Every structure is written in C-alpha cells, then in structure tokens.
Amino acid sequence: MSRELYACAYAAEFPAQALLRLRADLKSGPVAVLEGRAPQEAVCALNRHARLRGVALGMTRLEAESMEGLTLLLRSAESETAAREVFLECAAHFSPRIEEASAGTACALLLDIAGTERLFGPSERLAGRLRAALAAAGFRASIAVSTNYHAARMKAAATRGITVIPEGGEARALEKLPVAALELAQEHQETFALWGMRTLGELAGAPEDELVSRLGAEARVWWLLAQGAAAHAFQPIEPALLLREFCEFETPVEQMDSLLFIGARMIDCLVARAAARALSLAVLTVDMKMEAERVHRRVLRPAVPTTDRKFLLKLLQLEIAAHPPQAAVVALTLAAEAGQSSQVQLGLFAPQTPEPSRLDVTLARLKAMVGEDRVGSPVLEDTHRAGSFRMEGFGMAGKPSAPEAEPARIALRRVRPPRPVRVRAIPGLTIETWCTRPVSFSDQNGSFEITAAYGPWRSSGCWWAGDGWNDEEWDVLATSSDGASVACLLTCDRMRNAWRLEAFYD
C-alpha cells in the first residue's frame, strides 16, 4: 500500500445546498439561487429538480420567473460560511488532516486518510460513512478515493456517488474526463481543442517533449495531472469547533410557529455536532435579524449543559413567547457554547431529585408570568442601601461546600412591604448630636409603648439620583396594650419625614 491515500468530498452547487440544508420544505421542489444586483441577477446555483425543469446557470431573473413552480432564492454569503463550517466539521470526524480545494460554486475538501483502515475499515467503507455523515448534515456530496491528491479531486468533481481508484489505475480512471477538468485558461483550452485533444486520456498520450516545447514548462504539469501522477504538497487546515447555524428567509417571517419550525432543525444540527465530540450545549444565543438591520437577541442558559433537543426547543418557545420580536424576522442565527454534561451518582436509598430540564422549563414559565427580574437567586448589591439586592439566574457553579458550624444568632424577620406607623418622639441627646427619640408608635394592630430604644443609625446615598435615601434606624423594645413584648426595627425616612416598621427580631 502507498503511504499516501486521499479522499475528496465534493459538494457541487454549494450556494444552493447551503440555503436548502435547513429548509426541508423546499428540498423536494425546483430551487435556483440568484446572484448579482437587481434587476440584473442571474442564476449561479440550482438543485437537481431545477436542472430537470430546464433551468441553466447564467439564466436571468426574468427568464427564471417565467418558469412555473420554480423557487428563487438570493445567494447568502453568511449561510455559505455557516454551512462550510458544518461541512468541514463532518469531514474532521474521519481525519485530522484536511485541505480545502474549493473552486467556483463548489465546496471540496481533501482528507488525508492514510492509516485510518484500523478505525474505519477499507476505503470503500470509509467513503460510504463519510457520504452518509454529510447527508445527515444536509449535504449531497460525491466521494473519490485515490493515492494521488489531484486524481481524487478531479474524479470527485466529475462524477456522482462514490469512486475508489485502485493504486496505479489513476490514468485509466481519468482518461475520459474532459480537458476542462484541469481548469486551464481559455486560450490553452482552445489550443488543445484545435489539436483535437478533448479528454485527459488524449493529453496523457501526447509526447511530453513536444508539449513542453510548444506550451512551456506548465505543459509538463498538465501532462502529469492527466496521468494522475502529479505531486502535491499537502497543506492541512485546522478546523475550530464553532457551533453556529444560520438561516435567511426569502420573505420576512411573522409567525412564531414558522420560526420554531426552522429553529427545531437548527437545534437538532447543533446537538448532533456537539454530541459527536462528547459535548453538550451550555449556552444558546438566538439572534433574530429584523427589518431595518435590527437584531433581537435572546440568550438561553440551561441549569446544566444538555443535549436534549425537545427541552432546548421548549426553552426557545417560551423565550420567544415571553420576549417576541417587534418586527418580522428576515434571518435567524443560533450560536451555542459547548460544555461538559455532569453525571451524578445517586445513593441507593436517596430520593430521586427532579430533572434539571424540568426545573428550567418551570423557571421559564414563571419568568413569563411574573417577569424575568422576579425569578432567580437573590444576590446582595455592593451598596449601603438597606435590603438592596438583585436577582440572578440559577446555575450549577461547582461543588457546594459543606456549611460551617456557626453560633446561634438572633433572626431578623423583614416585613415586606414595610408597614407605615405613627410615632411619637421627644427630643433627646446622643453622643454625637441632638435627635428625636421615639417613645411610642401605633399601627393597624394597636399601640405600643417603647421601653428601650437604641440608635439612631443613619445612612444616606445616591443624593445625585432620583432614588436617593436618607434613613435613620432604631432598634426598639416595646410593650403592647395587652402586655405582649416585641423587638422591632423602626426606620425614619428623613427626606419624607415618614416612619416605617421594617422588621421584627425573633
């Protein structure tokens, strides 16, 4: 066996395939892709159904619109970029050494598969698995395997299906291909046509010296290419894992069901790509591009990384329902961040805990009902304002540490919202200055006589903003009219001269 062995994955009409891979509803009908400035657009790619209807490359928009049942789409560079990343990622499952040989509207990747027989079996089996993996991702590709780099590339571009060229049979496999497969300049193709050389077999049978003397040193390279014997310095690329799917609509979408129909297919692709690397989806960013170049972005953060398609689709549905776009959507982008899914070993007699996915769905529904800023975990803010906190989403951030033993402390039970009270105060003297000291207060529950008062403790801030505060706090012991004792916290809003009952001490 030769030390070199290459497999070429060739996807023709790539602009059309990039647009249709996520549009199962359009694959079964004739579709053509237009390129250029209006009204001078021309067909640059088409699918097999359109070719059977008589559509040809270069056909103008006016000619294409006259054909009944033909769907016209505009070429999208962003869709092709996202599709190329998926195409490259599928190929990377079979070889880490890949070189791109795309030309025109086709996407071609050359894989160095030498030494992969123990992993994937013979070349025929590897080619079949590679083509099936690309088909599952939404691509129609032809595969050619050869010990010569250029032979595999040209054979894959000229045929459909799977072709395995035996070692030493490159010249015979290429002899019926047209000279145009060498991608020569127009003048050189005309020269070979005048000489009667129309196939690579005829070019390979010509005398090498005569070709070089008439056409120069380049002719020897063409002669070796026609024989399948040209050498090549392999230049592999390093594909990075970029979990991103993009779909552009030909007409703006206003219905949520239509967005979810496409979003479900995109989530399936993202989950499959992440699962192929034993990863899960930790964060899912949804960008809905609207008219006038506006973008409506939503971010889904499951409690734990997951590969559950139905769960992610449900989260997407609830998020769009709670925060719908304010205009019709013209393009949808889903980008994911990969993470490791955690496995927890439960005890034999430990109760089964709820699934994290159910908790996420419940939280999403609660946010839709009461507001996003009212569901989560409270986090204290870095401020002197009493009781100031914000809500953050739940998350699994490492192992919880065992709580340390703490001495018993008195508990402060807040009153939400604070209860307004009427306070009778008398002037008093503290260490710092004169102040009014509360001696009794009353509310809707009755009157209380203050037996001991500790304070005041003053705090103020945000005087430059509308939500500033200037409070004076008192810890008091009081006795009600029926003899019951209470310990509570009274607060005086000095800006409004209003007293409140903030909390009880238990």
PLY file of the C-alpha trace (Angstrom):
ply
format ascii 1.0
element vertex 506
property float x
property float y
property float z
element edge 505
property int vertex1
property int vertex2
end_header
0.00 0.00 0.00
1.14 3.52 -0.74
1.93 5.78 2.18
-0.41 8.37 0.63
-4.17 7.98 0.43
-6.69 10.79 -0.08
-10.46 11.09 -0.03
-12.15 14.05 -1.69
-15.60 15.21 -0.56
-17.07 17.39 -3.30
-20.35 19.29 -2.86
-21.49 20.84 -6.13
-23.87 23.83 -6.28
-22.85 24.75 -2.74
-24.78 28.08 -2.62
-27.99 26.14 -3.19
-27.09 23.38 -0.73
-26.20 25.92 1.96
-29.64 27.52 1.68
-31.60 24.26 1.46
-29.93 22.13 4.15
-32.18 23.65 6.83
-35.23 24.04 4.57
-36.73 20.58 4.25
-39.90 22.12 2.83
-38.02 23.36 -0.27
-35.76 20.38 -0.99
-38.41 18.42 -2.85
-39.06 21.18 -5.39
-37.05 23.07 -8.01
-34.91 25.84 -6.49
-32.49 28.29 -8.12
-30.14 30.74 -6.45
-29.69 34.24 -7.87
-26.60 36.42 -7.62
-25.94 39.99 -8.68
-27.52 43.41 -8.40
-31.19 43.90 -9.16
-32.54 43.76 -11.76
-29.54 42.03 -13.36
-29.47 38.92 -11.16
-28.54 35.63 -12.76
-28.74 32.01 -11.66
-25.47 30.94 -10.01
-26.58 27.62 -8.47
-29.56 25.27 -8.64
-30.68 21.89 -7.36
-31.34 18.71 -9.29
-35.10 19.31 -9.62
-34.48 22.71 -11.20
-32.00 21.25 -13.67
-34.59 18.68 -14.76
-37.05 21.52 -15.37
-34.60 23.11 -17.80
-33.06 25.79 -15.60
-29.45 26.59 -16.55
-26.64 28.56 -14.96
-26.49 32.17 -16.11
-30.24 32.40 -16.70
-31.59 35.85 -15.85
-34.21 36.52 -13.20
-36.78 37.37 -15.86
-36.21 34.04 -17.60
-36.29 32.13 -14.30
-39.51 33.80 -13.14
-41.23 32.69 -16.33
-40.78 29.04 -15.31
-43.76 27.73 -13.35
-43.16 26.28 -9.88
-39.54 27.45 -9.62
-38.49 28.89 -6.23
-35.92 31.68 -6.42
-33.57 32.46 -3.53
-30.88 35.09 -3.16
-27.33 33.95 -2.53
-26.25 34.38 1.09
-22.56 34.58 1.96
-23.36 34.15 5.66
-25.31 30.95 5.01
-22.43 29.55 2.96
-19.93 30.37 5.71
-22.02 28.58 8.33
-22.61 25.62 6.01
-18.90 25.36 5.21
-18.12 25.12 8.92
-20.56 22.24 9.26
-19.16 20.56 6.13
-15.63 20.86 7.49
-16.68 19.59 10.90
-18.26 16.46 9.42
-15.09 15.71 7.47
-12.94 16.23 10.58
-14.58 13.19 12.19
-12.68 10.97 9.72
-9.27 12.67 9.53
-7.49 15.48 11.35
-5.57 16.41 8.18
-7.83 18.26 5.75
-7.07 20.63 2.89
-9.64 22.76 1.13
-9.76 22.72 -2.66
-12.97 24.65 -3.33
-13.41 26.34 -6.68
-16.28 28.31 -8.16
-19.59 27.45 -6.55
-18.42 24.06 -5.27
-17.02 23.16 -1.86
-14.31 20.50 -1.92
-12.27 19.05 0.94
-9.35 16.63 0.61
-8.81 14.28 3.56
-5.54 12.50 4.24
-6.89 9.06 5.23
-3.62 7.11 5.14
-3.51 4.76 8.14
-7.21 5.02 9.01
-8.03 1.45 7.96
-8.00 0.20 11.55
-10.54 2.84 12.56
-12.93 2.88 9.61
-12.07 -0.23 7.62
-11.34 -0.30 3.87
-11.53 2.82 1.73
-14.95 1.86 0.35
-16.43 1.69 3.85
-14.85 4.97 4.92
-16.16 6.71 1.81
-19.64 5.37 2.48
-19.62 6.52 6.09
-18.29 9.94 5.08
-21.02 10.40 2.50
-23.68 9.27 4.98
-22.41 11.73 7.61
-22.57 14.58 5.11
-26.05 13.53 4.01
-27.21 13.56 7.64
-25.96 17.15 7.89
-27.94 18.10 4.79
-25.30 17.88 2.01
-25.23 15.92 -1.24
-21.58 15.14 -1.91
-19.59 12.87 -4.20
-16.60 11.00 -2.76
-13.48 9.87 -4.61
-10.55 7.95 -3.04
-7.11 7.75 -4.63
-3.45 7.58 -3.74
-2.98 10.75 -5.82
-4.28 14.06 -4.48
-5.23 15.57 -7.85
-6.78 12.36 -9.16
-9.16 12.21 -6.20
-10.06 15.89 -6.60
-10.81 15.74 -10.33
-12.66 12.44 -10.16
-14.92 13.63 -7.32
-15.77 16.80 -9.27
-16.62 14.89 -12.45
-18.68 12.01 -11.02
-21.52 11.41 -8.58
-21.62 8.88 -5.79
-18.55 7.03 -4.53
-15.48 6.20 -6.60
-12.43 4.29 -5.33
-9.45 4.42 -7.70
-7.07 1.47 -7.20
-3.39 2.24 -6.81
-1.79 2.51 -10.23
-5.13 2.99 -12.01
-5.23 6.79 -11.86
-4.56 7.33 -15.57
-7.30 4.90 -16.59
-9.78 6.47 -14.14
-9.12 9.96 -15.55
-8.83 9.21 -19.25
-12.47 10.02 -20.11
-12.60 13.32 -18.22
-12.62 16.48 -20.38
-9.55 18.71 -20.55
-11.63 21.39 -18.80
-11.17 19.37 -15.58
-7.65 20.84 -15.40
-9.19 24.33 -15.06
-6.90 25.83 -17.71
-7.04 29.31 -19.14
-9.40 29.80 -22.08
-6.60 30.20 -24.60
-4.99 26.90 -23.58
-8.31 25.07 -23.79
-8.78 26.45 -27.30
-5.29 25.29 -28.21
-5.97 21.72 -27.10
-9.31 21.81 -28.93
-7.52 22.82 -32.16
-5.11 19.91 -31.66
-8.03 17.51 -31.21
-7.25 16.81 -27.55
-10.57 16.79 -25.75
-10.01 14.30 -22.94
-7.31 13.77 -20.34
-6.54 10.38 -21.87
-5.63 12.03 -25.16
-3.49 14.60 -23.35
-1.71 11.93 -21.32
-0.89 10.01 -24.51
0.79 13.01 -26.16
4.63 13.19 -26.22
5.91 15.08 -23.18
8.79 16.77 -25.04
6.53 18.05 -27.82
4.07 19.55 -25.30
6.81 21.31 -23.33
8.48 22.70 -26.45
5.21 24.22 -27.70
3.46 25.30 -24.47
6.28 25.75 -21.99
7.07 24.18 -18.61
3.42 24.34 -17.49
2.54 21.72 -20.08
4.53 19.09 -18.16
2.40 19.75 -15.05
-0.79 19.32 -17.12
0.62 16.13 -18.63
1.34 14.69 -15.16
-2.10 15.74 -13.93
-3.74 13.95 -16.86
-1.82 10.78 -15.95
-2.71 11.08 -12.26
0.94 11.29 -11.31
1.38 14.96 -10.30
2.88 15.51 -6.85
1.30 17.77 -4.27
2.49 19.34 -1.01
-0.38 18.78 1.40
-1.30 21.88 3.43
-3.79 20.88 6.12
-6.06 23.35 7.84
-7.09 23.20 11.49
-10.86 23.37 11.82
-12.06 25.01 15.02
-15.25 23.96 16.78
-17.76 26.73 16.10
-21.32 25.71 16.93
-23.31 28.10 14.80
-26.28 27.75 12.45
-27.71 30.45 10.19
-30.85 30.59 8.07
-32.01 33.52 5.96
-35.66 33.68 4.87
-36.71 34.72 1.39
-39.74 36.52 2.88
-39.96 38.06 6.38
-41.44 35.68 8.98
-44.02 36.97 11.43
-45.47 33.77 12.90
-43.72 32.15 15.88
-44.57 28.66 14.63
-42.57 29.27 11.46
-39.55 30.41 13.49
-39.79 27.36 15.73
-40.04 25.06 12.71
-36.66 26.28 11.45
-35.26 26.60 14.98
-36.02 22.93 15.68
-33.92 21.84 12.70
-31.08 24.16 13.73
-31.14 22.85 17.32
-31.01 19.28 16.00
-27.89 20.12 13.99
-26.19 21.86 16.92
-26.92 19.00 19.31
-25.69 16.39 16.84
-22.46 18.31 16.24
-21.81 18.76 19.95
-22.68 15.13 20.79
-20.22 13.91 18.15
-17.47 15.42 20.33
-18.98 14.17 23.59
-20.06 17.71 24.45
-23.32 19.38 25.43
-24.85 22.80 24.86
-24.22 25.12 27.81
-25.40 28.44 26.34
-27.61 29.04 23.31
-27.65 32.54 21.78
-30.55 33.33 19.46
-30.22 36.31 17.09
-33.35 37.27 15.15
-32.45 39.78 12.48
-35.39 42.02 11.71
-36.07 44.54 9.02
-34.04 47.76 9.05
-30.96 45.80 10.24
-32.23 45.49 13.80
-31.31 42.40 15.82
-33.40 40.89 18.62
-31.09 38.75 20.79
-32.08 36.26 23.46
-29.75 34.03 25.47
-30.79 30.63 26.85
-28.76 29.33 29.80
-29.85 25.87 30.98
-29.03 24.99 34.59
-26.71 22.24 33.34
-25.32 21.61 29.82
-27.67 19.36 27.87
-28.24 17.59 24.57
-31.99 17.21 24.99
-33.48 18.54 21.74
-37.07 18.74 22.98
-36.02 20.56 26.14
-33.99 23.18 24.24
-36.83 23.68 21.77
-39.26 24.20 24.65
-36.94 26.78 26.20
-36.72 28.56 22.84
-40.52 28.54 22.52
-41.03 30.00 26.00
-38.32 32.63 25.47
-39.77 33.84 22.17
-43.28 33.85 23.64
-42.11 35.95 26.61
-39.93 38.29 24.50
-41.29 38.31 20.94
-39.51 40.31 18.24
-41.09 43.66 17.49
-40.95 43.21 13.71
-40.84 40.50 11.08
-37.73 38.30 11.14
-35.61 38.05 7.99
-32.78 35.84 9.33
-32.27 33.50 12.28
-28.92 32.63 13.88
-28.33 30.09 16.63
-24.88 30.01 18.24
-24.02 27.64 21.07
-21.24 27.36 23.62
-20.15 23.82 24.37
-19.86 22.40 27.87
-19.39 19.14 29.70
-22.53 17.43 30.96
-22.26 16.37 34.59
-23.21 12.91 35.81
-24.33 12.49 39.41
-24.26 9.11 41.13
-27.29 8.83 43.42
-27.28 6.85 46.63
-29.14 3.58 46.91
-31.68 4.94 49.39
-31.51 8.64 48.40
-34.71 10.13 46.95
-34.65 10.83 43.25
-34.19 14.52 42.51
-36.13 16.34 39.76
-34.54 16.56 36.34
-32.71 19.87 35.70
-34.60 20.26 32.41
-37.95 20.31 34.23
-36.63 22.97 36.60
-35.51 25.13 33.66
-38.89 24.85 31.94
-40.68 25.72 35.20
-38.45 28.76 35.73
-39.03 29.90 32.15
-42.78 29.71 32.65
-42.53 31.62 35.94
-40.49 34.36 34.24
-43.15 34.67 31.54
-45.83 35.12 34.22
-44.21 37.37 36.84
-41.28 38.97 35.00
-37.70 37.99 34.32
-36.30 40.14 37.14
-38.51 38.42 39.75
-37.25 34.84 39.38
-33.82 33.62 40.39
-31.42 33.68 43.28
-31.08 36.88 45.39
-27.63 38.48 45.40
-26.73 41.38 47.67
-25.60 44.53 45.91
-22.46 46.45 46.83
-24.24 49.41 48.42
-25.17 50.81 51.84
-28.87 50.92 50.97
-30.75 48.65 53.37
-32.16 45.48 51.83
-30.75 46.19 48.37
-30.40 43.06 46.21
-30.83 41.84 42.67
-32.00 38.58 41.15
-29.64 36.34 39.18
-30.43 33.17 37.30
-29.85 29.80 38.83
-26.76 27.89 37.76
-24.51 24.99 38.67
-21.20 26.67 39.55
-19.01 23.97 41.01
-19.40 21.74 44.05
-21.29 23.15 47.01
-19.10 23.42 50.07
-20.17 21.93 53.38
-21.66 24.59 55.67
-19.54 25.55 58.63
-20.95 25.38 62.14
-21.94 28.86 63.35
-23.05 30.04 66.77
-26.73 30.74 67.29
-27.73 34.26 66.29
-30.84 36.35 66.58
-33.03 36.31 63.48
-34.29 39.42 61.69
-37.65 38.87 60.01
-38.29 41.54 57.36
-41.74 42.96 56.76
-42.47 43.03 53.02
-43.54 45.69 52.23
-42.58 47.86 55.24
-45.55 48.79 57.41
-46.21 52.54 57.88
-46.54 53.55 61.57
-47.31 56.70 63.58
-44.50 57.53 66.02
-44.47 59.89 68.97
-40.96 61.18 69.59
-39.35 63.55 72.05
-36.08 65.46 71.74
-33.11 63.58 73.09
-29.35 63.80 73.32
-26.98 61.25 71.85
-23.22 61.10 71.89
-22.98 62.99 68.60
-25.92 65.40 68.43
-29.47 66.18 69.39
-32.17 63.97 67.83
-35.82 62.99 68.26
-36.15 59.76 70.24
-39.24 57.55 69.66
-41.25 56.78 72.81
-44.31 55.08 71.30
-45.79 54.00 67.98
-49.05 52.67 66.67
-50.26 50.89 63.58
-53.29 48.98 62.41
-52.62 46.25 65.01
-52.61 48.56 68.03
-50.44 50.87 70.13
-47.03 50.12 71.64
-45.04 51.84 74.34
-41.29 51.81 73.76
-39.37 50.68 76.81
-35.88 50.81 75.28
-34.58 52.42 72.07
-31.10 52.03 70.58
-29.95 54.38 67.86
-30.07 56.26 65.72
-28.05 54.61 62.93
-28.11 56.88 59.92
-27.34 56.02 56.28
-27.75 58.00 53.09
-26.67 57.83 49.49
-27.45 58.42 45.81
-28.24 62.05 46.50
-27.46 62.82 42.86
-30.15 60.43 41.58
-33.89 60.25 41.91
-33.79 57.11 44.08
-31.65 58.60 46.86
-32.25 57.79 50.52
-31.60 59.31 53.95
-32.72 56.90 56.66
-32.49 56.76 60.43
-32.82 53.35 62.10
-33.86 52.49 65.69
-33.84 49.11 67.41
-36.61 49.23 69.98
-38.18 47.08 72.67
-41.88 47.80 73.02
-44.89 46.60 75.01
-48.38 46.43 73.57
-51.56 47.42 75.38
-52.24 43.78 76.29
-48.77 43.35 77.82
-47.05 41.49 74.94
-43.41 42.42 74.25
-41.94 42.88 70.79
-38.48 43.72 69.47
-38.54 45.52 66.17
-36.69 47.82 63.80
-38.13 51.27 63.11
-36.89 53.42 60.25
-37.46 57.13 59.71
-37.25 58.42 56.16
-35.76 61.87 56.85
-36.39 63.05 53.29
-40.16 62.43 53.60
-40.45 62.51 57.42
-42.18 59.11 57.36
-41.76 56.24 59.86
-41.88 52.55 58.88
-41.82 49.25 60.70
-39.11 47.36 58.82
-38.56 44.11 60.72
-39.07 42.02 63.85
-36.36 40.34 65.91
-37.15 36.70 66.74
0 1
1 2
2 3
3 4
4 5
5 6
6 7
7 8
8 9
9 10
10 11
11 12
12 13
13 14
14 15
15 16
16 17
17 18
18 19
19 20
20 21
21 22
22 23
23 24
24 25
25 26
26 27
27 28
28 29
29 30
30 31
31 32
32 33
33 34
34 35
35 36
36 37
37 38
38 39
39 40
40 41
41 42
42 43
43 44
44 45
45 46
46 47
47 48
48 49
49 50
50 51
51 52
52 53
53 54
54 55
55 56
56 57
57 58
58 59
59 60
60 61
61 62
62 63
63 64
64 65
65 66
66 67
67 68
68 69
69 70
70 71
71 72
72 73
73 74
74 75
75 76
76 77
77 78
78 79
79 80
80 81
81 82
82 83
83 84
84 85
85 86
86 87
87 88
88 89
89 90
90 91
91 92
92 93
93 94
94 95
95 96
96 97
97 98
98 99
99 100
100 101
101 102
102 103
103 104
104 105
105 106
106 107
107 108
108 109
109 110
110 111
111 112
112 113
113 114
114 115
115 116
116 117
117 118
118 119
119 120
120 121
121 122
122 123
123 124
124 125
125 126
126 127
127 128
128 129
129 130
130 131
131 132
132 133
133 134
134 135
135 136
136 137
137 138
138 139
139 140
140 141
141 142
142 143
143 144
144 145
145 146
146 147
147 148
148 149
149 150
150 151
151 152
152 153
153 154
154 155
155 156
156 157
157 158
158 159
159 160
160 161
161 162
162 163
163 164
164 165
165 166
166 167
167 168
168 169
169 170
170 171
171 172
172 173
173 174
174 175
175 176
176 177
177 178
178 179
179 180
180 181
181 182
182 183
183 184
184 185
185 186
186 187
187 188
188 189
189 190
190 191
191 192
192 193
193 194
194 195
195 196
196 197
197 198
198 199
199 200
200 201
201 202
202 203
203 204
204 205
205 206
206 207
207 208
208 209
209 210
210 211
211 212
212 213
213 214
214 215
215 216
216 217
217 218
218 219
219 220
220 221
221 222
222 223
223 224
224 225
225 226
226 227
227 228
228 229
229 230
230 231
231 232
232 233
233 234
234 235
235 236
236 237
237 238
238 239
239 240
240 241
241 242
242 243
243 244
244 245
245 246
246 247
247 248
248 249
249 250
250 251
251 252
252 253
253 254
254 255
255 256
256 257
257 258
258 259
259 260
260 261
261 262
262 263
263 264
264 265
265 266
266 267
267 268
268 269
269 270
270 271
271 272
272 273
273 274
274 275
275 276
276 277
277 278
278 279
279 280
280 281
281 282
282 283
283 284
284 285
285 286
286 287
287 288
288 289
289 290
290 291
291 292
292 293
293 294
294 295
295 296
296 297
297 298
298 299
299 300
300 301
301 302
302 303
303 304
304 305
305 306
306 307
307 308
308 309
309 310
310 311
311 312
312 313
313 314
314 315
315 316
316 317
317 318
318 319
319 320
320 321
321 322
322 323
323 324
324 325
325 326
326 327
327 328
328 329
329 330
330 331
331 332
332 333
333 334
334 335
335 336
336 337
337 338
338 339
339 340
340 341
341 342
342 343
343 344
344 345
345 346
346 347
347 348
348 349
349 350
350 351
351 352
352 353
353 354
354 355
355 356
356 357
357 358
358 359
359 360
360 361
361 362
362 363
363 364
364 365
365 366
366 367
367 368
368 369
369 370
370 371
371 372
372 373
373 374
374 375
375 376
376 377
377 378
378 379
379 380
380 381
381 382
382 383
383 384
384 385
385 386
386 387
387 388
388 389
389 390
390 391
391 392
392 393
393 394
394 395
395 396
396 397
397 398
398 399
399 400
400 401
401 402
402 403
403 404
404 405
405 406
406 407
407 408
408 409
409 410
410 411
411 412
412 413
413 414
414 415
415 416
416 417
417 418
418 419
419 420
420 421
421 422
422 423
423 424
424 425
425 426
426 427
427 428
428 429
429 430
430 431
431 432
432 433
433 434
434 435
435 436
436 437
437 438
438 439
439 440
440 441
441 442
442 443
443 444
444 445
445 446
446 447
447 448
448 449
449 450
450 451
451 452
452 453
453 454
454 455
455 456
456 457
457 458
458 459
459 460
460 461
461 462
462 463
463 464
464 465
465 466
466 467
467 468
468 469
469 470
470 471
471 472
472 473
473 474
474 475
475 476
476 477
477 478
478 479
479 480
480 481
481 482
482 483
483 484
484 485
485 486
486 487
487 488
488 489
489 490
490 491
491 492
492 493
493 494
494 495
495 496
496 497
497 498
498 499
499 500
500 501
501 502
502 503
503 504
504 505
